Amino acid sequence: MHITSGYFEATRLDGLSFCVTVHFPGALHEGNGEAQPIIDERATAAQRDALFAILSGQNSQEGTLFQIFSLIVTKMHEPVFAPFRFEFDLRERKARVVIPGVLTTEVEPIKNPVTGAPFRGAVLLPDGFEHREGQIASSDIDSIGAVPFVTKAKHSTLAHVIQSPAGVLG
């Protein structure tokens, strides 16, 4: 996630990025997940505290993304503080996140298997807790942190989100 403009209480978070790698041994609702926060190294101590407060879910209403996350993750690995290179083009359904030595994600449009032409599709979730509308895409992920995994040509959804303690606002 990249915070274009935002805050937690009085702490501004503009321009910072963060992500969380996760693994679940079964279905998400069964819980027992493990997670590792990866925080933009540029964050000050106050900004790190604010991001951890958000990720904890303790400041979010029931049924919101971070509150649900707090219920299904039972093992939290030590956070990583690292530089982020973040590229995002929603219209073209392309994104790239590079966190050296930790994570690389490449996102591109799904391609028509016959013609190779980019396919455009969207997921509409009027009451969604992650986003309201997302562009579907294909992603390759290489995670070599505490939660290692590799995926090739798997589902991704790209979206602009306005997040609050009450959940997604737009």
C-alpha positions in Angstrom: 0.0 0.0 0.0 1.1 3.5 -0.7 -0.3 6.4 1.2 -0.8 9.3 -1.1 -2.2 11.5 1.7 -3.3 10.4 5.1 -2.8 10.4 8.8 -3.3 8.5 12.1 -4.4 10.8 14.9 -2.0 13.8 14.5 0.7 11.9 12.6 0.9 12.6 8.9 1.7 9.5 6.7 1.9 11.2 3.3 4.1 9.4 0.8 4.9 6.4 2.9 4.5 2.8 1.7 4.0 -0.4 3.7 3.0 -4.0 3.0 2.4 -7.2 4.9 3.4 -10.6 3.7 1.1 -13.4 5.0 0.6 -17.1 5.0 -2.4 -19.2 6.1 -2.2 -22.9 6.5 -5.9 -23.2 5.4 -8.8 -21.0 4.6 -8.6 -17.5 5.8 -11.6 -17.8 8.1 -9.8 -20.7 9.9 -7.1 -18.2 11.0 -3.7 -19.3 12.3 -2.0 -17.0 9.9 1.5 -15.6 10.1 2.5 -12.2 8.9 5.5 -9.9 8.5 5.0 -6.1 8.3 7.4 -4.3 5.9 7.6 -0.6 6.5 9.1 2.2 4.5 12.5 3.0 6.0 11.8 6.7 5.6 9.1 6.6 8.3 10.0 8.4 11.5 9.5 6.8 14.9 6.2 8.5 15.2 5.1 7.3 11.8 6.2 3.8 12.5 4.2 3.8 15.7 1.2 5.1 13.7 1.5 2.4 11.0 1.8 -0.3 13.7 -1.3 1.1 15.4 -3.2 0.9 12.2 -2.0 -2.6 11.4 -2.9 -3.8 14.9 -6.6 -3.4 14.1 -7.2 -2.1 17.6 -8.2 1.3 16.1 -10.6 0.0 13.5 -14.3 -0.9 13.8 -15.4 -4.5 13.7 -15.5 -6.0 10.2 -12.9 -3.7 8.7 -9.8 -4.9 7.0 -7.2 -4.4 9.8 -9.6 -5.5 12.5 -10.3 -8.8 10.6 -6.6 -9.2 10.0 -5.9 -8.9 13.7 -8.3 -11.8 14.4 -6.9 -14.3 11.9 -3.1 -13.7 12.3 -1.7 -15.6 15.3 2.0 -15.1 14.6 3.5 -11.7 13.8 7.1 -11.7 12.7 9.5 -8.9 13.4 9.0 -6.0 11.0 11.4 -5.1 8.3 12.3 -1.4 7.6 13.5 -1.1 4.1 13.4 1.2 1.0 10.4 0.9 -1.3 10.3 1.5 -5.0 6.6 1.8 -5.8 5.1 2.2 -9.3 1.3 2.2 -9.9 -0.8 2.8 -13.0 -4.5 1.8 -12.3 -5.7 2.7 -15.8 -3.1 0.4 -17.4 -3.4 -2.2 -14.7 0.4 -2.2 -14.0 2.2 -2.0 -10.8 5.6 -2.8 -9.4 6.9 -2.9 -5.8 10.6 -3.5 -5.2 11.9 -3.9 -1.6 15.5 -5.0 -2.0 16.3 -8.2 -0.3 12.7 -8.7 0.9 10.0 -8.6 -1.8 9.4 -8.0 -5.5 6.0 -7.7 -7.1 5.2 -7.2 -10.8 1.6 -6.7 -11.9 0.4 -6.5 -15.4 -2.9 -6.9 -17.3 -4.3 -10.4 -17.8 -3.7 -11.3 -21.4 -6.1 -13.0 -23.8 -4.6 -16.5 -24.2 -5.3 -16.6 -27.9 -4.4 -13.1 -29.1 -2.2 -11.9 -26.2 -4.2 -8.7 -26.1 -4.7 -7.1 -22.6 -8.0 -8.0 -21.0 -9.9 -5.4 -18.9 -12.1 -6.5 -16.0 -13.1 -5.1 -12.7 -14.3 -6.3 -9.4 -17.2 -4.3 -7.9 -17.8 -4.7 -4.2 -20.2 -2.0 -3.0 -19.8 -3.1 0.7 -16.2 -4.4 0.3 -13.8 -4.2 3.2 -10.7 -4.1 1.0 -11.9 -1.8 -1.8 -15.1 -0.8 -3.6 -13.8 -1.2 -7.2 -10.6 -2.9 -8.3 -9.1 -3.6 -11.7 -8.2 -7.3 -12.1 -4.7 -8.1 -13.1 -2.0 -10.8 -13.0 0.9 -10.7 -10.5 4.3 -12.4 -10.0 5.5 -12.1 -6.4 8.9 -13.2 -4.9 8.9 -12.9 -1.1 12.2 -13.8 0.6 11.5 -12.4 4.1 10.1 -14.3 7.1 7.1 -15.4 5.0 8.8 -16.7 1.9 6.8 -17.6 -1.2 6.8 -17.3 -5.0 3.8 -16.9 -7.2 3.6 -16.6 -11.0 0.7 -15.2 -13.0 -1.7 -15.2 -10.1 -4.7 -12.9 -9.4 -4.1 -9.3 -8.3 -6.5 -6.5 -7.8 -5.4 -2.9 -8.1 -7.5 -0.1 -6.5 -7.4 3.4 -5.1 -8.8 3.2 -1.6 -9.8 5.7 1.0 -9.4 3.9 4.3 -10.6 5.0 7.7 -11.1 3.4 11.1 -14.7 2.8 10.0 -13.5 0.9 6.9 -13.4 1.8 3.2 -14.9 5.2 2.4 -14.3 5.1 -1.3 
